[in-house]
């Protein structure tokens, strides 16, 4: 429990000594107080109790590298833990971190010397609003940061404003990244998904200890963006996470997003073994060797050879407790959702627009569509008896996305390419997930179209609307942050929109519904019968056929799988006979097809 005198406000001119926090494993040093101006700019100050750098698992080093987090017993310390400063973030290349920090939050908030990394990184921060909590305790939000499972830090995300304005506790937590969080030998020596297990350990910590912060363990929302958003919806399918949270918010990422589940091959593990002069077999010996490798060399090599992230560990040999009981897409199809809770999910209208590095002409439009589609085309049904009709796939996508009228205007092709990237990766997967989940739980979908007007945060080309992460300043209440250097002069419209958006997220956290006053704003639940999406712009309206492209979602979710099936040209060789599926035509004669025709094995 909190010890000390509770106060309802803390004027900046009269700071006071904050209380200790007593938890079962020791005392935490007095927490810091943050203050900020309210929306009316009348110099009213509000208080937050911030406790930084609480360990939630043993340091994942030595024998605990490439192992599930060790939380029993919980980490302890002697005396009073200094919980006034954030701890180092999990290891990651600083240059890659800077590339993913598209909002440039790090240089605005920290000096280079403050951005530290260490393998001993499993810490969390707790933001608690000042004042008397409800009898049942404050609602709790757990934030999992973005970064493509390769980079990121909880320390960038100051929850002061959100926690105070929405009257919720916010927990921001680290989890292991890149090779350290997701290496797998595809057996029990290293089953992978250690970063996701770290996230579960945070949920366990909250269940056991949040009461000491006047929080409710029965009112927990998990919340994340991009990699964090993928993680959140994956936890809905994992037995590890079952029953440990009560609502879920996935932003700009979900369990069905293309590339969310990784498909690593044994060749990656082979290369690691060769690089560090380790025995490849047995896997246990390899892991013992890699645990002795230097941290810098391991992270560097890992990012060179592997696209690390969540893996389906169901069929790995000797893994008795897989993180996933099956592939999330299959589990969803079968209705096997481990934790059925109210769900909120969404994306921005131009998620990957910042990846466009050159002018999009008619020629480059076709080239980029071909490259992108074929890079992520599903694997062949059978590598020995099938080939892929790539032209059929590409032409089908081009037919759907080419401009309806003849034009050479690069702006038209650019917008069509933006639509393609957003529809294929974000809109279609979000829609498909919501269709299934909404059958059993209240589900709310949004698309974020509001373009921030503050010049400091809109340093993009004029035709760019809302790229990935550019909704987060408003969701996190950044127009009211005081820690920016240099200070930012926020547009009043951005402040008002931020107030409204924070309220939507806060309401969902507290009431499982983003809107309490139905007369002010209407946000209907998403259902199969009424698959409408809330459009976050200056009007805050539900979607219709003029504001949301339902046809493209249908193309990706219903028509495209049929195209892929038709593009798999397979021959069935039986004794004394060969035939090619009718869907094989038109085709180009290849060695495989020639082998089919003459009824000979193809090698």
Secondary structure, 3 states (H helix, E strand, C coil): CEECCCCCCCCHHHCCCCCEEEECCEEECCCEECCCCCCCCCCCCCCEEEEEEEECCCCCCHHHCCCCCCCCCCCCCCCEECCCCCCCECCCCHHHHHHHCCCCHHHHHCCHHHCCECCCCCEEEEEEECCCCCCCCEEEEEEECCCCCCCCCHHHCCCHHHHHHHCEEEEEECCCCHHHHHCCCCECCCCCCHHHHHHHHHHHHHHHHHHHHCEEEEEEEEEEECHHHHHHHHHCCECCCCCCCCEEEEECCCCCCCCCCCCCCHHHHHHHHHHCCCCCCCHHHHHHHHCCCCHHHHHHHHHHHCCCCCCCCCCCECCCCCCECCCHHHHHHCCCCCCCCEEEEEEECCCCHHHCCCCCCHHHHHHHHHHHHHHCCCCCCCCCCEEECHHHHHHHHHHHHCCCCCCCCHHHHHHHHHHHHHHHHHHHHHHHHHHHHCCCCCEEEEEECCCCCCHHHCCCCCCCCCCCCCCHHHHCCHHHCCCCCCCCCCCHHHHHHHHHHHHHHHHHHHHCCCCCCCCCCCCCCCCCCCCCCEEECCCCEECCCCCCCHHHHHHHHHHHHHHHHHHEEEEEEECCEEEECHHHCCCCCCHHHHHHHCCCCCC
